[in-house]
Amino acid sequence: MLYKESMTRLLAIVLLLFPLCVVANDTITASSYILVEKDSFQVISGRDYHKRLAPASTTKVMTTIVALERLNGYEIVKADGKVLSIPASKLSLLPGREYKAIDLIKGTMVKSANDAAYALAVHVGGDETSFADMMNKKAQEIGAYNTHFKNASGLSVDNQYTTAYDLALIMRHALSNERFREIAATKYFSFQEGTRNVRYKNHNRFLFCFEPAIAGKTGFTRMSRHCYVGAFEKDEKVYILALLGSNNLWGDAVNILKNLYERLPSDREIRLAKSCPVELTSYKEKKERKPVAKKKAKKSKSTKKSKAKS
């Protein structure tokens, strides 16, 4: 009895001295976030969601929408010399080489390829600055008034920002486009790179471990930290989660989604869903085999003798 009382007191002291050890899994590290119902845009949960922050690659949601609204996907896009100097993540496009627009659009959303986003911007807008103007005009049209883009990739640059609220608005608009929804839900993307077929896995881990997930885009730079915007279904409704400036992206996302779901992915399930290294498969055109001529059966000696006699 005395032992139990001592242990109870010790536990109480530990809880008083180290409360963060107990609630660490419920801590949300994101600088701002918002969880809304798509149609009504009713806020379920949020914090500082009008705060302007760097968007990182969540920018590519707008890039994809602008490209989809101006291209049918069959266009041929020729990459220029700047693609070589653009930092990863990338499809390793080569200057002067021609690519299908739809492959670059998928590469932008699924692989989060910065060179693909840039090539699309130049093809659609003539240059990246003009394309960014198109992005900003679209942002104003849909009510994302606290958003300003300077490039198509989300790479860090001065005066490029959005808010969690605006990011959710941008995703809501994007979801109205069926082609966007299909691309954003793509788990794997195959890209023909010369003689190699390169297979990429979507960076949105929820697609692989959380059935309600229907779309999403991740982002990260040293300046912005982790960013995310995603869409989820429940009871025939769609909910949008947007967060910026996170130090624990998937942990934050799971904790915010607890407002909607009882069953959520475990840490292990999320780790297993991590985007794996690129798989390279050699591609060689198969040559048609020539039919093998059937060998004539050898005639028996008895047959030869009978023919000689006749």
C-alpha positions as CSV (number, residue, x, y, z in Angstrom):
1,M,0.0,0.0,0.0
2,L,2.8,2.4,0.9
3,Y,4.6,1.5,-2.4
4,K,1.5,2.5,-4.4
5,E,1.1,5.8,-2.5
6,S,4.8,6.6,-3.2
7,M,4.5,5.8,-6.9
8,T,1.3,7.9,-7.1
9,R,3.0,10.9,-5.5
10,L,6.1,10.5,-7.8
11,L,3.8,10.4,-10.9
12,A,2.1,13.6,-9.8
13,I,5.4,15.3,-9.3
14,V,6.6,14.2,-12.8
15,L,3.3,15.5,-14.4
16,L,3.8,18.9,-12.7
17,L,7.4,19.3,-13.6
18,F,7.3,17.9,-17.1
19,P,3.8,18.5,-18.5
20,L,5.1,18.8,-22.1
21,C,6.2,15.2,-22.1
22,V,2.6,14.1,-21.7
23,V,1.0,16.4,-24.2
24,A,3.8,16.6,-26.8
25,N,1.9,14.5,-29.3
26,D,-1.0,17.0,-29.2
27,T,1.1,20.1,-29.8
28,I,0.7,21.9,-33.1
29,T,3.9,23.5,-34.3
30,A,2.5,25.3,-37.4
31,S,2.7,29.1,-37.3
32,S,-0.8,29.2,-38.8
33,Y,-3.4,26.7,-39.9
34,I,-7.1,26.3,-40.8
35,L,-9.6,23.5,-41.2
36,V,-12.7,24.4,-43.1
37,E,-15.8,22.8,-44.7
38,K,-15.3,23.4,-48.5
39,D,-18.8,24.6,-49.6
40,S,-19.8,26.8,-46.6
41,F,-16.2,27.6,-45.8
42,Q,-17.1,27.3,-42.1
43,V,-14.0,27.2,-39.9
44,I,-13.8,24.0,-37.9
45,S,-10.4,24.8,-36.3
46,G,-7.6,27.4,-36.9
47,R,-4.9,29.7,-35.6
48,D,-3.5,32.9,-37.1
49,Y,-4.9,31.9,-40.5
50,H,-4.7,35.4,-41.9
51,K,-1.0,35.7,-41.2
52,R,1.1,36.2,-44.3
53,L,3.8,33.5,-44.7
54,A,6.0,32.0,-47.4
55,P,4.0,29.3,-49.3
56,A,6.8,27.0,-50.6
57,S,5.6,24.4,-53.1
58,T,1.9,24.8,-52.1
59,T,2.3,27.5,-54.7
60,K,2.1,24.8,-57.3
61,V,-1.6,24.3,-56.7
62,M,-2.1,27.7,-58.3
63,T,0.5,27.0,-61.0
64,T,-1.4,23.8,-61.9
65,I,-4.7,25.5,-62.1
66,V,-3.5,28.3,-64.3
67,A,-1.8,25.8,-66.6
68,L,-4.9,23.5,-66.8
69,E,-7.2,26.5,-67.6
70,R,-5.0,27.5,-70.5
71,L,-3.7,24.2,-71.9
72,N,-5.4,20.9,-73.0
73,G,-2.3,18.9,-72.2
74,Y,-1.4,17.9,-75.7
75,E,0.8,20.9,-76.3
76,I,4.6,20.4,-76.7
77,V,6.7,22.5,-74.3
78,K,10.3,23.2,-75.1
79,A,12.6,23.7,-72.1
80,D,15.0,26.6,-72.1
81,G,18.5,26.8,-70.7
82,K,17.5,28.0,-67.3
83,V,16.1,24.6,-66.3
84,L,19.6,23.4,-65.6
85,S,20.1,26.0,-62.8
86,I,16.8,25.5,-61.1
87,P,17.3,23.6,-57.8
88,A,15.5,20.3,-56.8
89,S,13.0,18.9,-56.6
90,K,13.0,18.5,-60.4
91,L,12.4,16.3,-63.4
92,S,15.9,17.1,-64.7
93,L,14.6,18.6,-67.9
94,L,17.1,19.3,-70.7
95,P,17.4,22.6,-72.6
96,G,16.0,22.3,-76.2
97,R,14.2,19.0,-75.5
98,E,10.4,18.9,-76.0
99,Y,7.9,17.6,-73.5
100,K,4.2,17.0,-73.3
101,A,2.4,19.7,-71.3
102,I,0.4,17.1,-69.4
103,D,3.6,15.4,-68.2
104,L,5.0,18.7,-66.9
105,I,1.7,19.4,-65.2
106,K,1.7,16.0,-63.5
107,G,5.4,16.5,-62.6
108,T,4.6,19.8,-61.0
109,M,1.9,18.4,-58.7
110,V,3.0,14.8,-58.1
111,K,6.8,15.2,-58.1
112,S,6.7,18.9,-57.1
113,A,9.2,19.5,-59.9
114,N,10.5,23.1,-59.9
115,D,11.9,22.9,-63.4
116,A,8.5,21.6,-64.7
117,A,6.7,24.5,-63.1
118,Y,9.1,26.9,-64.6
119,A,8.9,25.4,-68.1
120,L,5.1,25.6,-68.0
121,A,5.2,29.2,-66.8
122,V,7.4,30.3,-69.7
123,H,5.3,28.3,-72.2
124,V,2.0,29.8,-71.0
125,G,3.1,33.3,-70.0
126,G,6.1,34.0,-72.3
127,D,8.2,34.4,-69.1
128,E,7.8,33.5,-65.5
129,T,7.0,37.0,-64.3
130,S,4.1,37.3,-66.7
131,F,2.9,33.9,-65.6
132,A,3.1,35.0,-61.9
133,D,0.9,38.0,-62.9
134,M,-1.7,35.5,-64.2
135,M,-1.5,33.6,-60.9
136,N,-2.0,36.8,-58.9
137,K,-5.0,37.8,-61.0
138,K,-6.6,34.3,-60.4
139,A,-5.9,34.7,-56.7
140,Q,-7.8,38.0,-56.7
141,E,-10.7,36.5,-58.6
142,I,-11.2,33.7,-56.0
143,G,-10.9,36.1,-53.0
144,A,-7.3,35.2,-52.0
145,Y,-6.5,38.9,-51.3
146,N,-3.5,38.2,-49.0
147,T,-1.6,36.2,-51.6
148,H,1.1,37.3,-53.9
149,F,3.2,35.1,-56.2
150,K,6.6,35.9,-57.8
151,N,7.3,32.5,-59.4
152,A,5.6,29.3,-60.4
153,S,7.6,26.9,-58.1
154,G,7.4,28.5,-54.6
155,L,11.1,28.7,-54.3
156,S,12.0,31.4,-51.7
157,V,12.0,34.9,-53.0
158,D,11.1,38.3,-51.4
159,N,7.5,39.4,-51.4
160,Q,6.0,36.0,-52.2
161,Y,3.4,35.1,-49.6
162,T,0.0,33.6,-48.8
163,T,-2.1,32.8,-45.7
164,A,-3.6,29.5,-44.6
165,Y,-7.0,31.0,-45.2
166,D,-6.1,32.0,-48.8
167,L,-4.4,28.6,-49.4
168,A,-7.7,26.9,-48.5
169,L,-9.6,29.2,-50.9
170,I,-7.1,28.3,-53.7
171,M,-7.6,24.6,-53.0
172,R,-11.4,25.0,-53.0
173,H,-11.2,26.6,-56.4
174,A,-8.8,23.9,-57.7
175,L,-11.1,21.1,-56.6
176,S,-13.8,22.4,-58.9
177,N,-11.6,21.3,-61.8
178,E,-12.0,17.6,-62.5
179,R,-8.6,17.3,-64.2
180,F,-6.9,18.9,-61.1
181,R,-8.7,16.4,-58.8
182,E,-7.5,13.5,-60.9
183,I,-3.9,14.7,-61.1
184,A,-3.8,15.6,-57.3
185,A,-5.0,12.1,-56.5
186,T,-2.4,10.4,-58.6
187,K,-0.2,8.2,-56.4
188,Y,2.5,7.4,-59.0
189,F,3.7,9.3,-62.0
190,S,5.8,7.8,-64.8
191,F,8.0,10.2,-66.8
192,Q,9.9,9.2,-70.0
193,E,13.4,10.7,-69.6
194,G,15.3,9.8,-72.8
195,T,15.5,6.0,-72.9
196,R,14.6,5.7,-69.2
197,N,11.1,5.5,-67.7
198,V,11.3,7.3,-64.3
199,R,8.7,6.5,-61.7
200,Y,7.9,9.1,-59.0
201,K,5.7,8.7,-55.9
202,N,3.4,11.5,-54.7
203,H,4.8,13.5,-51.8
204,N,1.3,13.6,-50.2
205,R,1.6,10.7,-47.7
206,F,-2.1,10.7,-46.8
207,L,-2.9,9.3,-50.2
208,F,-1.2,6.1,-49.1
209,C,-2.4,5.7,-45.6
210,F,-5.6,7.6,-45.1
211,E,-8.6,6.7,-47.2
212,P,-10.6,10.0,-46.8
213,A,-7.7,12.0,-48.4
214,I,-8.6,13.0,-52.0
215,A,-5.9,15.6,-52.8
216,G,-3.0,17.5,-51.4
217,K,0.2,19.4,-51.9
218,T,3.3,19.6,-49.7
219,G,5.9,22.3,-49.5
220,F,9.2,22.9,-47.8
221,T,12.0,25.5,-47.9
222,R,14.3,26.5,-45.1
223,M,12.6,29.9,-44.8
224,S,9.0,28.7,-45.0
225,R,9.5,25.4,-43.1
226,H,6.9,22.7,-43.9
227,C,3.6,23.7,-45.6
228,Y,0.6,21.7,-46.7
229,V,-2.9,22.0,-48.2
230,G,-5.1,19.0,-48.6
231,A,-8.7,17.9,-49.0
232,F,-10.6,15.1,-47.2
233,E,-14.0,13.5,-47.4
234,K,-16.4,12.7,-44.6
235,D,-20.2,12.1,-44.7
236,E,-20.5,13.3,-48.3
237,K,-18.7,16.6,-47.4
238,V,-15.2,17.8,-48.3
239,Y,-13.0,19.5,-45.8
240,I,-9.8,21.5,-46.5
241,L,-6.8,21.7,-44.3
242,A,-4.1,24.3,-44.8
243,L,-1.0,24.9,-42.6
244,L,2.1,27.0,-42.9
245,G,5.4,27.2,-41.0
246,S,5.3,23.7,-39.4
247,N,8.2,21.9,-37.8
248,N,6.2,18.6,-37.7
249,L,4.0,18.5,-40.8
250,W,2.3,15.1,-40.5
251,G,2.1,15.3,-36.8
252,D,0.4,18.7,-37.0
253,A,-1.9,17.5,-39.7
254,V,-3.0,14.5,-37.8
255,N,-3.7,16.6,-34.6
256,I,-5.8,19.1,-36.5
257,L,-7.8,16.3,-38.3
258,K,-8.7,14.9,-34.9
259,N,-11.4,17.6,-35.0
260,L,-13.1,15.4,-37.7
261,Y,-11.9,11.8,-37.5
262,E,-11.5,9.3,-34.8
263,R,-9.3,6.9,-36.8
264,L,-6.2,8.6,-38.1
265,P,-2.9,7.2,-39.5
266,S,-0.3,6.2,-36.9
267,D,3.3,7.5,-37.0
268,R,4.4,4.2,-38.5
269,E,1.9,4.3,-41.2
270,I,2.9,7.8,-42.2
271,R,6.6,6.9,-42.2
272,L,5.9,3.9,-44.5
273,A,4.0,6.2,-46.8
274,K,7.1,8.4,-47.3
275,S,8.0,9.2,-50.9
276,C,10.5,6.5,-51.9
277,P,13.6,7.1,-54.1
278,V,13.1,7.4,-57.8
279,E,12.9,4.0,-59.6
280,L,14.7,3.9,-62.9
281,T,13.7,1.3,-65.5
282,S,15.7,0.8,-68.7
283,Y,13.7,0.9,-71.8
284,K,14.6,-0.9,-75.0
285,E,12.4,-1.4,-78.0
286,K,11.7,-5.0,-78.4
287,K,12.8,-6.5,-81.7
288,E,10.4,-8.8,-83.5
289,R,11.8,-12.3,-83.6
290,K,12.0,-13.9,-86.9
291,P,10.1,-17.2,-87.2
292,V,12.4,-20.2,-86.9
293,A,12.3,-22.4,-90.0
294,K,11.3,-25.9,-89.2
295,K,14.0,-28.4,-89.9
296,K,13.1,-31.1,-92.4
297,A,13.0,-34.6,-90.9
298,K,15.9,-36.9,-91.9
299,K,14.8,-39.6,-94.2
300,S,15.4,-43.1,-93.0
301,K,17.8,-45.4,-94.8
302,S,15.0,-47.8,-95.6
303,T,13.1,-45.0,-97.4
304,K,16.2,-44.1,-99.4
305,K,16.7,-47.7,-100.4
306,S,13.1,-48.1,-101.4
307,K,13.3,-45.0,-103.6
308,A,16.5,-46.2,-105.3
309,K,14.8,-49.5,-106.1
310,S,11.8,-47.9,-107.7
